[in-house]
Amino acid sequence: MNPPTNPRAVALRAGLHRARLELRHALTSAQELWNLLFFPAVGMFAMFLFRGVEVPGAAFSLGTHAIPGILAMNMMFSGMMGLAITLTMDRQDGTLLRAKATPNGVIGYLTGRILSRGGLIVAGLLIPLVPAAFLFDGLEPARASTWLTLAWVLTLGLLALLSIGAILGSLFTDPQASGIVMVPLTALAAISGVFYPVSAFPGWVEQIAQAFPLYWLGLGMRSALLPDSLAAAEIGGSWRHLETAGMLGLWAAVGLLLAPRVLRRMARRESGTDLQARRKKAMQWS
């Protein structure tokens, strides 16, 4: 006689299987790869043009200094916003409603979506890092300490970004509404040390930047990929690993605390009536 199976465990296995299929499709699709790598490619091209400009107060290329921040920003846009838009689109086309109709289907659906998006974030970091190591003098991806630092920074960063993305995806009812968030996110990227050291900005700008995870994710990645001497260009002249772990961990903890509650509320409220109303509204806009 076969032992009883746990329905939640079955749903989680289904989610893992879905994540593998979605990730395989994304990494073998030219369109998906283009969407994933377009921004880092444009960013690296722009920074290649600035390779002769030096970081203020350091004899080091500003273009090379910006590469970790560009990869961190790509993680935010392709990961956090990518998950938010995907969840919103799945609500609009009925995918979530169909998952809700299956026992524990929402668990499997969310597991698949979140894990596949996390895999894409990692791919979006590692794939551009290979050519960047050859194009930009000063990047140090071959050090053992690089991968150790990247491991904990990415783990905390992924937890923070994906949980925030899940919350945003639960709040939006229309994919077009997500575009409203892109404006403040772009402004946040401009002051978070992605393209220029935050220490060169006014103090009040530094305080705003440090309140959000993008700054700390970029700082952690710079500490992993750049020489230790470049810490002098950061706030306090240090990589501040303890503060980085604390702030990313705080964002991850808050996100993981809120995201399940918001997702459950979203799933409970899904109905065929709401789906038809959203489709009707979309047809009016088309």
C-alpha positions as CSV (number, residue, x, y, z in Angstrom):
1,M,0.0,0.0,0.0
2,N,1.4,3.4,-1.0
3,P,2.0,5.9,1.8
4,P,-0.3,9.0,1.7
5,T,1.1,11.9,-0.2
6,N,1.2,15.4,1.2
7,P,-0.9,17.7,-1.1
8,R,1.4,20.6,-0.4
9,A,4.5,18.6,-1.2
10,V,2.9,17.5,-4.5
11,A,2.2,21.1,-5.3
12,L,5.7,22.2,-4.5
13,R,7.1,19.4,-6.8
14,A,4.8,20.6,-9.5
15,G,6.1,24.1,-9.0
16,L,9.7,22.9,-9.2
17,H,8.9,21.1,-12.4
18,R,7.2,24.2,-13.8
19,A,10.2,26.4,-12.8
20,R,12.6,24.0,-14.7
21,L,10.4,24.1,-17.8
22,E,10.0,27.9,-17.7
23,L,13.7,28.5,-17.1
24,R,14.7,26.1,-19.9
25,H,12.3,27.8,-22.3
26,A,13.6,31.3,-21.4
27,L,17.3,30.4,-21.8
28,T,16.7,28.7,-25.2
29,S,14.4,31.5,-26.5
30,A,16.1,34.2,-28.5
31,Q,13.4,36.7,-27.6
32,E,13.6,35.9,-23.8
33,L,17.5,36.1,-23.9
34,W,17.2,39.4,-25.8
35,N,14.9,40.8,-23.1
36,L,17.2,39.5,-20.3
37,L,20.5,40.8,-21.7
38,F,19.5,43.9,-23.6
39,F,19.9,46.3,-20.7
40,P,23.2,45.0,-19.5
41,A,24.5,45.0,-23.0
42,V,23.5,48.6,-23.5
43,G,24.9,49.5,-20.1
44,M,28.2,47.8,-20.7
45,F,28.5,49.5,-24.1
46,A,27.9,52.9,-22.5
47,M,30.4,52.2,-19.7
48,F,33.0,51.0,-22.2
49,L,32.9,54.5,-23.7
50,F,33.7,55.9,-20.2
51,R,36.6,53.5,-19.5
52,G,39.0,56.3,-19.8
53,V,37.3,58.4,-17.1
54,E,38.5,57.9,-13.5
55,V,36.5,57.5,-10.3
56,P,36.9,60.7,-8.2
57,G,39.8,60.3,-5.9
58,A,41.0,57.0,-7.3
59,A,43.0,56.0,-10.4
60,F,40.4,53.6,-11.5
61,S,38.1,53.4,-14.5
62,L,34.6,54.8,-13.9
63,G,33.3,52.5,-16.5
64,T,34.6,49.4,-14.7
65,H,33.3,50.8,-11.4
66,A,29.8,51.0,-12.8
67,I,29.5,47.4,-14.1
68,P,28.5,45.8,-10.7
69,G,25.9,48.4,-10.2
70,I,24.5,47.9,-13.7
71,L,24.2,44.2,-13.1
72,A,22.4,45.0,-9.8
73,M,20.0,47.3,-11.5
74,N,19.3,44.7,-14.2
75,M,18.4,42.3,-11.3
76,M,15.9,44.8,-10.0
77,F,14.2,45.5,-13.3
78,S,14.3,41.9,-14.8
79,G,13.7,40.3,-11.4
80,M,11.5,42.4,-9.2
81,M,9.6,44.2,-11.9
82,G,9.7,41.1,-14.2
83,L,7.9,39.0,-11.5
84,A,5.4,41.8,-10.8
85,I,4.5,42.2,-14.5
86,T,4.3,38.4,-14.9
87,L,1.9,38.0,-12.0
88,T,-0.2,40.8,-13.2
89,M,-0.5,39.4,-16.7
90,D,-1.3,35.9,-15.3
91,R,-4.2,37.5,-13.4
92,Q,-5.5,39.2,-16.5
93,D,-5.3,36.1,-18.8
94,G,-6.8,33.7,-16.3
95,T,-3.7,31.7,-15.5
96,L,-4.0,32.4,-11.8
97,L,-7.7,31.6,-11.7
98,R,-7.0,28.2,-13.3
99,A,-4.3,27.5,-10.8
100,K,-6.8,28.5,-8.0
101,A,-9.3,25.9,-9.3
102,T,-6.7,23.1,-8.7
103,P,-6.1,21.8,-5.1
104,N,-3.0,23.7,-3.9
105,G,-2.6,24.9,-7.4
106,V,-1.7,28.5,-6.3
107,I,1.2,27.1,-4.2
108,G,2.6,25.2,-7.3
109,Y,2.0,28.2,-9.5
110,L,3.8,30.7,-7.3
111,T,6.7,28.3,-6.6
112,G,7.2,27.9,-10.3
113,R,7.0,31.6,-11.1
114,I,9.3,32.7,-8.3
115,L,12.0,30.1,-8.8
116,S,12.1,30.5,-12.6
117,R,12.4,34.3,-12.1
118,G,15.1,33.8,-9.6
119,G,17.0,31.6,-12.0
120,L,16.7,34.2,-14.7
121,I,18.1,36.8,-12.4
122,V,21.2,34.7,-11.7
123,A,21.6,34.0,-15.5
124,G,21.2,37.8,-16.1
125,L,24.1,38.3,-13.8
126,L,26.5,35.5,-14.8
127,I,26.1,35.7,-18.6
128,P,27.1,39.4,-19.0
129,L,29.8,38.9,-16.4
130,V,31.8,36.7,-18.7
131,P,32.4,39.3,-21.5
132,A,32.7,42.1,-18.9
133,A,35.7,40.4,-17.3
134,F,37.5,40.6,-20.7
135,L,36.3,44.1,-21.7
136,F,36.9,45.9,-18.4
137,D,40.2,46.0,-16.7
138,G,40.0,45.8,-12.9
139,L,37.0,43.4,-12.5
140,E,38.1,40.5,-10.4
141,P,35.5,37.6,-10.9
142,A,38.2,34.9,-10.5
143,R,38.9,35.4,-6.8
144,A,37.5,32.8,-4.4
145,S,36.3,35.7,-2.1
146,T,34.3,37.1,-5.1
147,W,32.1,34.1,-5.2
148,L,31.7,33.8,-1.5
149,T,30.6,37.4,-1.3
150,L,28.3,37.1,-4.3
151,A,26.7,34.0,-2.8
152,W,25.4,35.8,0.3
153,V,24.7,39.1,-1.4
154,L,22.7,37.4,-4.2
155,T,20.8,35.2,-1.7
156,L,19.7,38.2,0.4
157,G,19.2,40.4,-2.7
158,L,17.0,37.7,-4.4
159,L,14.8,37.3,-1.3
160,A,14.3,41.0,-1.0
161,L,13.7,41.7,-4.7
162,L,11.4,38.7,-5.4
163,S,9.3,39.3,-2.3
164,I,8.8,43.0,-3.3
165,G,8.0,41.9,-6.9
166,A,5.4,39.5,-5.6
167,I,3.8,42.2,-3.5
168,L,3.7,44.7,-6.4
169,G,2.3,42.0,-8.7
170,S,-0.5,41.4,-6.2
171,L,-1.4,45.1,-6.1
172,F,-1.4,45.8,-9.8
173,T,-4.6,44.8,-11.7
174,D,-3.3,46.0,-15.1
175,P,0.2,45.4,-16.6
176,Q,0.2,49.0,-17.9
177,A,-0.2,50.3,-14.4
178,S,3.2,48.8,-13.5
179,G,4.8,51.4,-15.8
180,I,4.0,54.0,-13.1
181,V,6.6,52.3,-10.8
182,M,9.3,52.4,-13.5
183,V,9.7,56.2,-13.2
184,P,10.6,56.3,-9.5
185,L,12.7,53.2,-9.9
186,T,14.7,54.8,-12.7
187,A,15.2,57.9,-10.5
188,L,16.3,55.6,-7.6
189,A,18.8,53.9,-9.8
190,A,20.3,57.2,-10.8
191,I,21.1,58.1,-7.1
192,S,22.0,54.5,-5.9
193,G,25.7,54.5,-7.1
194,V,25.0,52.5,-10.2
195,F,26.7,55.0,-12.6
196,Y,28.5,57.2,-10.2
197,P,29.7,56.9,-6.6
198,V,27.1,57.9,-4.0
199,S,29.7,59.5,-1.9
200,A,29.9,62.3,-4.5
201,F,26.2,63.2,-4.0
202,P,24.8,65.6,-1.3
203,G,24.2,64.0,2.1
204,W,20.4,64.0,1.8
205,V,20.7,62.1,-1.5
206,E,22.9,59.5,0.2
207,Q,20.3,59.0,2.9
208,I,17.6,58.4,0.4
209,A,19.7,55.9,-1.6
210,Q,20.6,54.0,1.6
211,A,17.0,53.4,2.5
212,F,16.4,51.1,-0.5
213,P,17.9,47.7,-1.4
214,L,19.3,48.7,-4.8
215,Y,22.1,50.7,-3.1
216,W,23.1,47.8,-0.8
217,L,22.9,45.2,-3.6
218,G,25.1,47.4,-5.8
219,L,27.5,48.0,-2.9
220,G,27.7,44.3,-2.1
221,M,28.4,43.4,-5.7
222,R,31.1,46.1,-6.0
223,S,32.8,44.7,-2.9
224,A,32.8,41.2,-4.6
225,L,33.9,42.3,-8.1
226,L,36.2,45.3,-7.6
227,P,39.6,45.6,-5.9
228,D,39.5,46.3,-2.1
229,S,41.2,49.7,-2.7
230,L,38.0,51.0,-4.4
231,A,36.2,50.9,-0.9
232,A,37.8,54.3,-0.4
233,A,35.3,55.7,-2.9
234,E,32.3,54.5,-0.9
235,I,30.5,56.1,2.0
236,G,32.6,55.8,5.1
237,G,35.5,54.5,3.0
238,S,34.4,50.9,3.6
239,W,32.5,48.1,1.9
240,R,30.3,47.9,5.0
241,H,29.5,44.2,4.7
242,L,27.8,44.1,8.1
243,E,25.4,47.0,7.1
244,T,24.8,45.4,3.7
245,A,23.8,42.1,5.2
246,G,21.6,43.9,7.7
247,M,19.8,46.1,5.3
248,L,19.2,43.5,2.6
249,G,18.2,41.0,5.3
250,L,15.7,43.6,6.7
251,W,14.1,44.1,3.3
252,A,14.0,40.4,2.7
253,A,12.4,39.7,6.1
254,V,9.8,42.4,5.6
255,G,9.1,41.2,2.1
256,L,8.8,37.5,3.2
257,L,6.5,38.5,6.0
258,L,4.2,40.5,3.8
259,A,4.3,38.7,0.5
260,P,2.5,35.5,1.5
261,R,-0.3,37.5,3.1
262,V,-0.7,39.7,0.1
263,L,-0.5,36.8,-2.3
264,R,-3.1,34.8,-0.4
265,R,-5.4,37.8,-0.3
266,M,-5.0,38.2,-4.1
267,A,-5.7,34.6,-4.8
268,R,-8.8,34.6,-2.6
269,R,-10.2,37.6,-4.4
270,E,-9.7,36.1,-7.9
271,S,-13.0,35.3,-9.6
272,G,-14.4,34.8,-13.0
273,T,-16.4,38.0,-12.7
274,D,-13.2,40.0,-12.0
275,L,-11.4,38.3,-14.9
276,Q,-14.2,39.2,-17.3
277,A,-14.2,42.8,-16.1
278,R,-10.5,43.1,-16.6
279,R,-10.7,41.6,-20.1
280,K,-13.5,44.0,-21.0
281,K,-11.5,46.9,-19.8
282,A,-8.5,45.7,-21.8
283,M,-10.5,45.5,-24.9
284,Q,-11.7,49.0,-24.5
285,W,-8.1,50.3,-24.3
286,S,-7.0,48.2,-27.3
